[in-house]
Every structure is written in structure tokens, then in C-alpha cells.
Amino acid sequence: MLNPGAASPFLLVGDHAGREVPRALGDLGIAAAEMDRHIAWDIGVAGLGRRLAARLDAAFVRQRYSRLVIDCNRDPRRPDAICEASDGTVIPANRGLSPQARAARVDEVFRPYHGAIADQLDARAGRPGVLVALHSFTPEMAGARRPWRFGVLHLEDSPLSAAMLRRLRADLPAAEVGDNQPYRMDGTDFTVPCHAHGRGMDYVELEVRQDLIAQEAGQAAVAELLARLLPLALRDVLSPRR
């Protein structure tokens, strides 16, 4: 975690920011090169979140373990929270897991991460805040190109998401900013419904195309953009124009 207890109204979270594997699980039965791919983590989010946290003086709670161990944006009771295959790659260590083996991953990886998010929100002690979930997406999936640079994911219930979508589309070519693209927020998502909806908080879930933030220069540029637009979007919500 970075900047715990920071004064910013923004709490940044990165469900898939890391690609570590607990020692007991070895290499999950896959080649080392697979851990460099998007199947293992959200490429660039750790660096983006670190830079954005510094610019906003915000806390950043990041998961350091790979989503191939357990996906922290899924209810752990869902079968796909621990995937047996991802984008054509079979994960041998995830096949045929016993209930006890699944529970061990929940206890070691899932619960501490979401506990850290809850702790940061509890510590606000009535101060207003919003949740910013950071993700990245691969430029191509299943042979289809994804032309968006950014995506804003939401459940039609978030004024901040709508404001951020408008701000991004005013700053960039509108076609490069997806509204619930390349993914929709739906019943598979866990983090925003659990922490934001559960507390009546507003939120925004941002997807950034991975080639834009794979390197440090791109992370810095995107962090600068988001650090400028997020406060403006929040101001739009808190002080709407008449």
C-alpha cells in the first residue's frame, strides 16, 4: 500500500496490479513468459497507480499477487475466481482444486487485500471519498483489435463515472474513450459493488490500454492526464453547473 491515510478524497485500488505467486504454488505449472502477459496481471497499473497516488496525494491499495492465483475482482465463491485457463493458456495448478485449497488462497490473498481497502475507508471517519479502480486491457483479444485508449466502466449509478466520461471525451477523440467498453461492469465485478455500493460511495472504474502504460514514460503521461481530470470530474459532481 502507498500513502495510507492520505487526505485525498480519492482512494485508488489495483485489483490486478501484481504478478507474484505464493511460494507454495511454485510457477502454477506455466512457463515464466506467461507471467509477462495480460493473463497474469494488469500491465502498467502498478506504475500508473504509484504516480497517480503521488500526484493526488491519495492512498493506493494494490494487490501484489497475480490474478492467476485468485482474481480479486471476483466473488471468491465464483468458479472463475480461480481460472483453469486464460486466453488459451491452461493453468495446471488451478485445476481440480479442493475446497480447502481454494479457501487457502482466499485467506492468504483475497481477504488481506479487501481488508486493506476496507481499513482505508473505515479510517476516513466520515470524510467524503470516492473509489477509483484502476485496470488495464490488452490491445487485442481473440483476434479483435480494441481501438479505445480508455474505458469507463459503471453500473449506470455513478455521477462521477458519467462526469469522468465527459471529461475524457472532451480532452481526447471521443471514439477513443469507451462507455462500458472494452468491458461492461456487471455481476462478475466484486470490488466496486462490495466497497462503494456497500457504503453508498461514488466511484469510477478506469480501463487503460496496456500499450499506453507498459513503459514508465507512458505511465507518467497517463497519470498526469488522470490527475488533472479526476478532480475536475469530482468538482462537476459536487458543484454542477446550472
PAKOL-759962 format. One record per residue (C-alpha): x, y, z. Coordinates in steps of 0.05 Angstrom, whole numbers. Layout:
! residues N
X, Y, Z
...
END
This chain:
! residues 242
0, 0, 0
22, 71, -15
4, 133, 25
-41, 100, 76
-88, 150, 108
-76, 203, 55
-122, 263, 57
-145, 260, -16
-218, 243, -28
-194, 192, -79
-177, 121, -56
-141, 84, -112
-144, 8, -117
-110, -41, -164
-142, -109, -163
-93, -139, -213
-32, -95, -204
17, -150, -185
41, -217, -212
73, -251, -152
56, -323, -135
58, -351, -65
119, -395, -56
77, -457, -41
45, -453, -110
111, -452, -148
103, -430, -220
30, -451, -226
54, -502, -277
62, -449, -333
123, -420, -369
155, -358, -339
138, -319, -402
63, -327, -388
72, -285, -326
91, -226, -370
25, -230, -407
-41, -195, -392
-69, -260, -366
-26, -254, -303
-35, -180, -286
-59, -112, -309
4, -89, -344
26, -19, -323
-25, -8, -267
26, -13, -211
68, 43, -240
7, 84, -261
-23, 78, -192
41, 97, -157
48, 160, -199
-25, 179, -194
-24, 169, -118
35, 217, -113
1, 270, -157
-65, 266, -120
-36, 254, -50
-80, 192, -48
-74, 123, -18
-64, 66, -67
-82, -4, -46
-51, -53, -96
-56, -128, -100
14, -156, -108
-6, -227, -125
-25, -249, -195
-98, -256, -215
-79, -327, -237
-73, -343, -162
-142, -313, -149
-179, -257, -183
-193, -204, -130
-247, -172, -173
-290, -234, -169
-331, -262, -112
-287, -318, -87
-347, -364, -88
-350, -359, -164
-315, -417, -201
-279, -367, -247
-247, -331, -188
-191, -383, -196
-188, -395, -271
-167, -462, -300
-149, -429, -367
-140, -358, -391
-135, -333, -463
-112, -400, -489
-65, -417, -432
-82, -475, -385
-63, -463, -312
-47, -534, -286
-42, -512, -213
-113, -486, -215
-146, -550, -240
-185, -595, -194
-174, -553, -131
-203, -579, -67
-248, -533, -25
-191, -528, 25
-141, -506, -28
-188, -453, -53
-201, -429, 18
-126, -423, 30
-119, -374, -29
-178, -334, -4
-147, -329, 65
-76, -313, 41
-90, -267, -19
-163, -245, -25
-182, -227, 46
-120, -185, 64
-127, -143, 1
-200, -127, 11
-188, -119, 85
-136, -65, 69
-187, -28, 25
-239, -32, 80
-189, -7, 131
-173, 54, 89
-247, 70, 81
-261, 60, 154
-204, 107, 173
-238, 164, 136
-284, 172, 196
-339, 208, 158
-295, 246, 109
-324, 244, 39
-289, 199, -11
-294, 163, -77
-265, 98, -101
-221, 96, -164
-209, 26, -190
-151, 22, -239
-146, -32, -292
-112, -42, -359
-134, -81, -421
-97, -116, -477
-99, -81, -545
-123, -145, -578
-166, -202, -552
-186, -264, -590
-161, -234, -655
-202, -170, -648
-169, -102, -642
-192, -56, -586
-187, 16, -611
-203, 51, -545
-149, 84, -505
-191, 88, -442
-255, 57, -417
-302, 80, -362
-339, 21, -330
-401, 32, -287
-470, 7, -270
-510, 68, -292
-510, 92, -220
-447, 134, -215
-447, 210, -225
-371, 210, -221
-365, 158, -276
-410, 200, -321
-370, 262, -306
-304, 228, -319
-330, 200, -384
-349, 270, -406
-282, 299, -385
-242, 245, -421
-284, 253, -485
-275, 329, -483
-199, 321, -476
-189, 264, -527
-223, 240, -590
-290, 215, -564
-285, 149, -602
-222, 131, -562
-259, 132, -496
-306, 73, -485
-370, 76, -445
-371, 7, -413
-320, -14, -465
-280, -57, -474
-317, -89, -415
-382, -76, -381
-387, -72, -306
-435, -127, -288
-450, -181, -238
-380, -210, -245
-348, -149, -213
-334, -151, -139
-291, -92, -115
-336, -34, -133
-402, -67, -111
-370, -91, -46
-336, -28, -24
-370, 30, -60
-442, 6, -64
-436, -24, 6
-420, 46, 34
-462, 88, -13
-398, 117, -43
-389, 143, -114
-335, 111, -156
-303, 106, -224
-271, 44, -255
-220, 63, -307
-190, 17, -360
-127, 39, -396
-100, 4, -458
-37, -32, -437
9, -7, -492
-2, 64, -466
25, 48, -397
73, -11, -408
132, 36, -401
148, 89, -349
141, 148, -396
70, 127, -414
52, 115, -342
75, 186, -325
35, 216, -383
-29, 179, -365
-20, 195, -291
-14, 269, -309
-77, 266, -351
-118, 229, -298
-91, 273, -241
-117, 333, -279
-185, 305, -299
-206, 266, -237
-210, 329, -192
-248, 365, -247
-297, 308, -254
-308, 307, -178
-319, 382, -179
-370, 372, -234
-408, 325, -188
-403, 366, -125
-415, 434, -157
-456, 421, -221
-465, 479, -268
-534, 509, -270
END
